[in-house]
C-alpha cells in the first residue's frame, strides 16, 4: 500500500536494449519521500506484472497516482496505466507529468483519464500538489499545474524554475532496485544515468528544451555531484556513470573542477556524457582533453545533425562544416568513443542532402574509428521552433491526446501528413535502422545480453548497407517495424 504511486510507462524499443533509470520520477519522489510520505515507484520496463503491483499498491490511503509521459508511443502506455488505475479506483486522482503534458496541458487534460497535470519541473510543484490533495486545499493557488473544475480545464500561472538545484534532497534510490538498471556497456561494470545539470542556453530549433528550460542552464555543485557518485559507488557498486544532461559542457571551468574533485576524492570511475556541443569541443584545450581521457571518460555524445550548411543554419546550430571536421580531427585517436548525433528529413531537405550527411559520417568515421553515428529522423514535436515550419509543409496537428501516439523518431510519416513520399520516407527509415547498428562503438549503448549478441552478428551487414546506401529487400528493418507495431498493439488501452 502507498500514499503516492509514481509510474514510468513504456516508451519504445530502446526500453529493452538498455534499462535506463527513471530519473524524472525519482526526482519528483524526493521531496514527498523526505517528508515522510509512503512512495511506490512502478517502472513498466522492470515490472512485467505491473498491473498486480498497481492493484496491490492502491488503497484508501492513496493520495494520487502520478504518470510520466513524453510525446509518442509512451502516451499509449500511459493511457493503459491510467485506465488500470480508474478500474481499481474511481476517486484516486490521476496526475500526468513530463514533456507532453508540459507542452500541451489543455489538450492533455481534455482526456477523461487525466485529472491533473504538472507543468514543467515537478519537484516542488508535485510536493505542493500532494499536500493540497492530502489536506483538501484549493488547487487554484498552486502555480505550475492544470486541473479540471466543474468540467472545465483550468491552467494556473507557471511556477518559478528551481534556481538552486543543491537545495533539493538527495535522489531516493532506495525506492527502486538499482541493480536492475544499466546505462553504458563498459567492461560489464555496473552503470547508471546521472543528472548533474538542467536546461540549455542554446536554441536549436528542433529541440523542445529551449521552451521547457526557458533558455536557462542550472547545475548542481561539483561537491554535490561527487557526493552522489561516491554514494552510488559505495552503496551499489556503480563504477560507470552516464551524465544525461541536456548540455554538460556549458561551463568548462566546472568540467575542470569536476576532474579536480574526482582526483582529490581518489574516485576511480568511468563516465560519459549525453549533451556536448561542437562549439564546446572547439574551446577545449588539448590539456583538458588529456585530463578528460585520463580520468575515465568512455564516451562523449555530440550533436552534428547535418552535412548541409543551410540546414545547420536553419536549425540554429551555430557551427560550420569546417568546425565539424576540426572537432573530429581533435578527437581522433582518443581512447573514448564519440557518438555523433545526426538528423535527417527536415522540411525542405532533399534526398541528395541526406546522402551527403551519410557520406559525412563515413568520412568522419574513416578518421576516427571510435566514432559512431545514430541517424534520427526529424520529428515535429510541439514546443519546438521548427513545429510551425512542419505545419507549413503540411503536418496535420493532432487535436486529441491519443492522436499523438505515433509521433516518434521512426515511422511517423505513415500516420500524419508528411512532406516526403512513401519511398523517400522508407529510405530514411532504412538509414535510421542501420546507423544504430553499423559502427562497433555503438555497442556501448547495448546492455541487454541478448541484444549484444544480435549486434555482434548483424553489425558487419548493417555497415555494408549503410556505407553503400543499399536497402534492397531490407527485411531486417521490416522485422524491427513489425516488432514495434506488435508492441504498440500490446500497449493500446483498447486491448485491455
C-alpha distance (Angstrom), angle and dihedral (degrees) to the residues before:
residue distance angle dihedral
X1 . . .
X2 3.80 . .
X3 3.77 138.9 .
X4 3.82 92.3 -146.5
X5 3.80 125.0 30.7
X6 3.81 120.3 -169.2
X7 3.79 119.7 -169.2
X8 3.81 131.0 -162.4
X9 3.84 108.4 -160.1
X10 3.79 125.6 -152.9
X11 3.79 116.7 -86.4
X12 3.82 115.3 -177.1
X13 3.80 146.0 -50.1
X14 3.81 91.5 -56.6
X15 3.82 89.9 68.4
X16 3.78 90.2 79.4
X17 3.81 98.3 36.5
X18 3.80 92.9 63.7
X19 3.80 123.6 7.9
X20 3.79 100.9 -133.5
X21 3.79 118.0 -163.3
X22 3.85 114.7 -112.5
X23 3.81 95.6 -116.5
X24 3.81 94.0 165.7
X25 3.79 97.7 59.6
X26 3.81 91.5 37.6
X27 3.81 88.1 58.7
X28 3.81 90.8 48.8
X29 3.82 90.3 48.9
X30 3.81 94.7 53.0
X31 3.82 101.0 82.1
X32 3.84 97.2 41.9
X33 3.80 90.2 46.2
X34 3.80 91.4 51.8
X35 3.81 89.9 47.6
X36 3.79 90.3 58.2
X37 3.79 101.7 -102.2
X38 3.79 117.6 143.9
X39 3.83 106.0 -114.6
X40 3.81 126.8 -169.2
X41 3.82 121.3 -168.1
X42 3.81 118.5 -159.4
X43 3.80 116.3 -170.3
X44 3.79 113.2 -171.8
X45 3.82 91.5 -155.5
X46 3.78 89.2 63.8
X47 3.80 104.5 27.7
X48 3.80 111.5 62.7
X49 3.79 89.3 176.2
X50 3.78 94.1 51.7
X51 3.81 93.7 137.1
X52 3.80 90.6 63.1
X53 3.81 91.4 43.2
X54 3.79 89.9 51.9
X55 3.79 93.4 47.6
X56 3.81 92.4 49.8
X57 3.82 92.2 46.9
X58 3.82 99.3 53.6
X59 3.78 119.1 80.5
X60 3.80 139.8 137.7
X61 3.82 90.7 -69.1
X62 3.81 93.9 57.0
X63 3.80 109.2 116.7
X64 3.81 97.6 -171.6
X65 3.78 147.6 -29.4
X66 3.80 116.1 -124.8
X67 3.81 121.2 -158.2
X68 3.80 124.5 -167.1
X69 3.80 117.0 -144.6
X70 3.79 141.0 178.0
X71 3.81 127.4 -172.3
X72 3.80 114.3 -80.2
X73 3.76 134.4 30.9
X74 3.80 92.3 -9.8
X75 3.81 86.3 75.3
X76 3.83 89.3 65.2
X77 3.77 91.4 52.8
X78 3.82 92.1 43.7
X79 3.81 90.7 52.4
X80 3.80 89.7 49.9
X81 3.80 89.8 53.2
X82 3.81 92.4 46.5
X83 3.80 90.7 49.0
X84 3.81 90.1 51.8
X85 3.81 90.6 49.9
X86 3.80 91.7 51.2
X87 3.82 91.4 51.3
X88 3.80 89.8 53.9
X89 3.81 95.8 43.7
X90 3.79 131.7 10.9
X91 3.80 92.7 -164.4
X92 3.81 110.2 41.7
X93 3.84 108.2 105.5
X94 3.81 115.9 -113.9
X95 3.81 111.6 -147.0
X96 3.80 122.8 -168.7
X97 3.79 123.3 -158.3
X98 3.80 137.7 165.1
X99 3.78 134.6 76.7
X100 3.81 99.9 -45.6
X101 3.83 97.3 52.5
X102 3.81 87.5 43.1
X103 3.80 93.0 54.3
X104 3.82 96.8 39.6
X105 3.82 108.0 21.8
X106 3.83 98.1 153.7
X107 3.79 95.4 49.5
X108 3.81 91.6 44.1
X109 3.81 90.9 53.2
X110 3.80 91.5 52.2
X111 3.81 88.3 72.4
X112 3.83 111.5 93.1
X113 3.83 90.7 -134.7
X114 3.82 91.7 63.3
X115 3.81 118.9 75.3
X116 3.80 100.0 168.1
X117 3.80 139.6 0.9
X118 3.78 131.7 -149.6
X119 3.78 109.4 -142.6
X120 3.80 118.0 -144.6
X121 3.84 120.0 -33.3
X122 3.77 109.1 25.6
X123 3.80 103.8 -171.4
X124 3.81 100.4 95.9
X125 3.81 97.8 15.7
X126 3.81 93.8 56.5
X127 3.80 91.1 47.7
X128 3.80 90.4 52.6
X129 3.80 90.6 47.4
X130 3.82 92.5 50.1
X131 3.80 91.7 52.4
X132 3.81 91.4 47.0
X133 3.82 90.7 52.2
X134 3.79 92.6 44.7
X135 3.80 91.7 50.9
X136 3.82 97.0 35.1
X137 3.79 93.3 -118.7
X138 3.80 128.1 162.8
X139 3.81 113.0 -83.2
X140 3.80 93.6 -154.8
X141 3.80 91.6 82.5
X142 3.82 95.9 56.3
X143 3.79 111.7 96.5
X144 3.79 118.0 -147.4
X145 3.80 99.9 35.8
X146 3.79 140.1 97.5
X147 3.80 125.4 -154.1
X148 3.79 144.2 158.2
X149 3.78 125.5 -98.7
X150 3.80 123.2 -179.7
X151 3.79 89.4 -17.2
X152 3.80 94.5 -52.0
X153 3.81 127.7 111.9
X154 3.80 114.7 -119.5
X155 3.81 123.1 -165.9
X156 3.79 115.9 -167.2
X157 3.84 123.8 -150.7
X158 3.83 114.7 -79.3
X159 3.77 119.7 -87.8
X160 3.78 120.2 -120.1
X161 3.78 117.1 -97.3
X162 3.80 114.4 -106.4
X163 3.80 104.6 -102.0
X164 3.80 99.9 -170.6
X165 3.81 112.3 44.4
X166 3.80 89.9 -176.0
X167 3.82 87.9 68.1
X168 3.81 90.1 69.8
X169 3.81 120.0 90.9
X170 3.78 122.8 -105.0
X171 3.80 116.7 -79.4
X172 3.86 107.7 -89.3
X173 3.79 97.9 -126.9
X174 3.81 89.2 163.3
X175 3.82 87.6 77.2
X176 3.81 92.1 69.3
X177 3.80 138.3 41.7
X178 3.81 99.0 -105.9
X179 3.82 92.0 -169.8
X180 3.83 90.4 68.8
X181 3.80 93.7 61.6
X182 3.78 132.9 77.3
X183 3.78 138.2 171.7
X184 3.80 115.6 178.7
X185 3.80 126.9 30.8
X186 3.81 102.1 -134.0
X187 3.80 121.6 147.5
X188 3.81 89.3 -34.1
X189 3.81 89.0 -76.2
X190 3.80 121.8 151.1
X191 3.81 110.0 -92.8
X192 3.79 139.3 -175.4
X193 3.81 142.4 -177.2
X194 3.77 116.7 -111.8
X195 3.82 131.8 -169.7
X196 3.81 113.8 -145.9
X197 3.81 99.5 163.2
X198 3.79 141.5 12.7
X199 3.78 133.2 -137.5
X200 3.78 134.3 6.4
X201 3.81 131.7 -113.2
X202 3.82 92.2 -146.5
X203 3.80 127.0 93.5
X204 3.82 110.2 -141.1
X205 3.79 103.5 170.7
X206 3.83 96.5 -139.5
X207 3.83 92.4 55.9
X208 3.81 128.2 83.9
X209 3.81 94.1 -156.8
X210 3.85 93.3 89.8
X211 3.82 86.4 59.7
X212 3.80 99.1 42.7
X213 3.82 95.3 41.1
X214 3.82 93.5 39.1
X215 3.80 88.1 -131.8
X216 3.80 91.8 -64.8
X217 3.82 125.8 129.8
X218 3.80 119.7 -158.6
X219 3.78 127.4 178.2
X220 3.75 139.5 -163.5
X221 3.78 112.6 -117.9
X222 3.78 115.9 -97.0
X223 3.80 87.8 -116.4
X224 3.82 90.9 58.7
X225 3.80 92.2 47.5
X226 3.79 93.0 50.5
X227 3.81 91.3 46.5
X228 3.81 90.7 52.8
X229 3.81 93.1 46.8
X230 3.79 91.7 48.4
X231 3.81 91.7 48.9
X232 3.82 93.5 49.3
X233 3.79 91.0 47.0
X234 3.80 93.3 49.9
X235 3.82 98.7 40.0
X236 3.80 101.6 37.5
X237 3.80 106.2 17.1
X238 3.82 92.6 -115.0
X239 3.80 111.4 167.5
X240 3.82 102.2 163.1
X241 3.82 121.4 62.3
X242 3.79 127.3 -172.9
X243 3.79 114.2 -162.9
X244 3.81 106.9 -144.3
X245 3.80 95.2 -168.2
X246 3.80 118.8 145.0
X247 3.81 88.2 -126.5
X248 3.80 116.5 4.8
X249 3.80 98.2 178.3
X250 3.79 102.9 51.3
X251 3.81 88.4 117.1
X252 3.81 112.0 38.0
X253 3.79 90.8 -174.7
X254 3.81 87.7 61.1
X255 3.82 89.0 51.8
X256 3.81 89.3 54.8
X257 3.79 90.9 47.3
X258 3.81 89.3 50.9
X259 3.80 91.0 53.3
X260 3.81 90.5 46.7
X261 3.80 90.6 51.6
X262 3.81 92.4 48.5
X263 3.78 90.0 53.8
X264 3.81 94.8 44.8
X265 3.82 91.7 48.8
X266 3.82 89.6 47.2
X267 3.79 89.1 -131.0
X268 3.79 109.5 167.1
X269 3.81 102.6 -159.7
X270 3.78 139.6 138.5
X271 3.76 120.8 -129.9
X272 3.78 145.9 176.2
X273 3.75 134.7 -176.1
X274 3.79 135.5 -138.3
X275 3.79 104.6 -154.1
X276 3.81 119.7 54.5
X277 3.80 127.5 140.4
X278 3.79 128.7 -144.8
X279 3.80 91.4 -123.4
X280 3.82 90.0 56.4
X281 3.81 92.1 53.7
X282 3.81 88.9 48.0
X283 3.81 89.2 59.5
X284 3.80 96.3 45.6
X285 3.79 114.8 104.1
X286 3.79 122.0 -132.5
X287 3.79 87.7 -114.0
X288 3.81 92.0 57.8
X289 3.79 91.2 45.9
X290 3.80 88.4 52.4
X291 3.80 89.5 53.2
X292 3.81 92.7 47.0
X293 3.80 89.2 52.7
X294 3.80 95.5 43.3
X295 3.80 94.5 48.2
X296 3.75 98.8 59.3
X297 3.81 109.3 -79.8
X298 3.81 110.3 158.0
X299 3.82 100.7 169.8
X300 3.79 142.5 14.0
X301 3.81 118.7 -165.5
X302 3.81 113.9 -151.0
X303 3.81 130.5 -178.9
X304 3.81 113.8 -129.9
X305 3.83 99.4 151.4
X306 3.82 103.7 176.5
X307 3.81 149.0 17.1
X308 3.80 90.0 -142.7
X309 3.80 115.3 91.3
X310 3.81 92.4 -156.3
X311 3.78 89.8 57.2
X312 3.80 92.1 45.9
X313 3.80 87.8 54.1
X314 3.81 92.6 44.7
X315 3.81 91.8 55.2
X316 3.82 91.2 43.6
X317 3.82 96.6 -121.7
X318 3.82 90.5 150.4
X319 3.79 92.1 -146.6
X320 3.80 135.3 107.7
X321 3.79 132.7 -138.0
X322 3.81 87.0 -110.1
X323 3.81 88.3 57.1
X324 3.80 90.0 53.5
X325 3.79 93.3 51.7
X326 3.79 91.5 45.1
X327 3.80 93.3 51.6
X328 3.80 92.3 47.8
X329 3.81 90.3 50.9
X330 3.79 88.7 49.4
X331 3.81 92.9 52.7
X332 3.81 98.6 39.0
X333 3.77 113.3 111.1
X334 3.79 94.7 24.8
X335 3.80 117.4 128.7
X336 3.82 95.5 -125.3
X337 3.79 126.1 83.2
X338 3.79 121.1 -108.3
X339 3.78 116.9 -147.8
X340 3.81 109.1 -160.6
X341 3.79 110.3 -163.6
X342 3.80 113.6 -146.2
X343 3.81 131.0 -171.5
X344 3.80 130.5 -159.9
X345 3.80 138.2 174.8
X346 3.80 100.3 56.5
X347 3.82 117.9 166.9
X348 3.78 106.8 -81.3
X349 3.81 95.0 12.2
X350 3.80 116.4 137.4
X351 3.80 129.4 -137.3
X352 3.80 87.2 -118.2
X353 3.81 90.2 58.9
X354 3.80 91.0 47.7
X355 3.80 90.7 53.1
X356 3.81 88.8 50.6
X357 3.81 88.9 56.5
X358 3.81 90.0 52.1
X359 3.81 89.2 50.6
X360 3.81 90.0 49.4
X361 3.80 89.9 55.5
X362 3.79 91.7 50.2
X363 3.80 91.4 48.6
X364 3.80 92.9 50.1
X365 3.81 91.0 46.1
X366 3.79 90.7 53.5
X367 3.82 88.6 60.2
X368 3.81 96.6 39.0
X369 3.80 115.3 35.3
X370 3.81 90.9 -176.3
X371 3.79 91.2 65.2
X372 3.79 129.0 97.5
X373 3.78 133.3 -174.7
X374 3.81 124.3 -146.2
X375 3.82 108.0 -168.5
X376 3.79 112.4 -148.9
X377 3.79 123.1 -168.3
X378 3.79 116.2 -122.7
X379 3.79 109.0 -105.6
X380 3.83 122.1 -169.0
X381 3.77 99.4 -126.3
X382 3.81 116.7 -178.5
X383 3.77 114.5 -106.9
X384 3.80 93.8 40.0
X385 3.78 124.4 113.7
X386 3.83 88.7 -126.6
X387 3.80 92.3 58.6
X388 3.81 94.4 89.1
X389 3.81 91.3 46.5
X390 3.80 88.9 54.9
X391 3.81 89.1 51.8
X392 3.80 89.6 50.1
X393 3.81 87.7 55.1
X394 3.81 92.5 52.7
X395 3.80 107.1 -85.1
X396 3.82 108.9 153.6
X397 3.79 110.6 -139.6
X398 3.84 114.0 -133.4
X399 3.79 114.1 -121.2
X400 3.82 97.8 -159.5
X401 3.81 133.3 54.8
X402 3.80 94.1 -119.5
X403 3.82 92.0 52.3
X404 3.82 90.8 69.2
X405 3.80 94.1 64.4
X406 3.82 95.6 99.1
X407 3.82 96.0 49.1
X408 3.79 97.4 108.9
X409 3.79 135.9 130.9
X410 3.80 92.1 -94.4
X411 3.79 129.5 47.2
X412 3.80 100.4 -2.1
X413 3.82 91.3 128.4
X414 3.81 89.5 72.3
X415 3.79 91.3 65.4
X416 3.81 105.3 35.2
X417 3.81 135.9 42.4
X418 3.80 106.2 -80.5
X419 3.79 135.6 -170.3
X420 3.82 91.9 -137.9
X421 3.79 123.9 74.4
X422 3.78 120.5 -122.9
X423 3.80 95.4 -96.9
X424 3.80 93.9 51.0
X425 3.80 91.2 44.7
X426 3.81 90.7 54.0
X427 3.82 89.4 49.1
X428 3.81 89.8 56.2
X429 3.80 90.7 47.8
X430 3.80 90.1 53.2
X431 3.79 91.5 51.6
X432 3.79 89.9 49.3
X433 3.79 92.9 49.5
X434 3.81 97.0 48.9
X435 3.82 96.7 39.0
X436 3.80 92.1 65.9
X437 3.80 91.2 51.7
X438 3.81 105.0 34.3
X439 3.81 103.6 78.6
X440 3.83 125.9 65.8
X441 3.81 94.5 -135.0
X442 3.80 91.0 61.5
X443 3.81 87.4 80.3
X444 3.82 86.9 80.4
X445 3.82 88.7 78.2
X446 3.81 96.7 48.9
X447 3.79 112.7 85.5
X448 3.80 99.3 155.5
X449 3.87 106.7 98.7
X450 3.81 94.4 -141.7
X451 3.80 93.3 51.8
X452 3.81 90.4 45.3
X453 3.80 88.8 58.6
X454 3.82 92.3 47.8
X455 3.80 90.2 49.0
X456 3.80 92.9 54.6
X457 3.80 90.9 51.1
X458 3.80 98.9 44.0
X459 3.83 102.8 34.8
X460 3.86 98.3 88.5
X461 3.79 90.9 50.5
X462 3.81 91.3 46.6
X463 3.81 90.3 52.8
X464 3.79 90.3 50.0
X465 3.79 90.9 54.1
X466 3.80 94.5 42.8
X467 3.80 97.4 46.3
X468 3.80 93.3 48.3
X469 3.81 95.8 33.8
X470 3.80 85.2 -130.0
X471 3.79 109.7 157.0
X472 3.78 103.6 156.3
X473 3.83 109.2 143.9
X474 3.80 92.1 -0.4
X475 3.79 91.7 -172.8
X476 3.80 95.9 161.4
X477 3.81 91.4 58.4
X478 3.80 91.4 53.1
X479 3.80 89.8 47.9
X480 3.80 88.9 54.6
X481 3.81 90.7 47.8
X482 3.80 90.0 49.6
X483 3.82 90.3 53.4
X484 3.80 90.0 48.2
X485 3.81 91.9 50.8
X486 3.79 90.0 47.5
X487 3.81 90.0 54.4
X488 3.82 90.1 47.9
X489 3.79 91.0 53.8
X490 3.80 92.4 46.2
X491 3.82 90.4 51.7
X492 3.80 95.7 46.9
X493 3.82 112.3 116.9
X494 3.79 89.1 -140.3
X495 3.79 88.5 68.1
X496 3.77 92.3 61.7
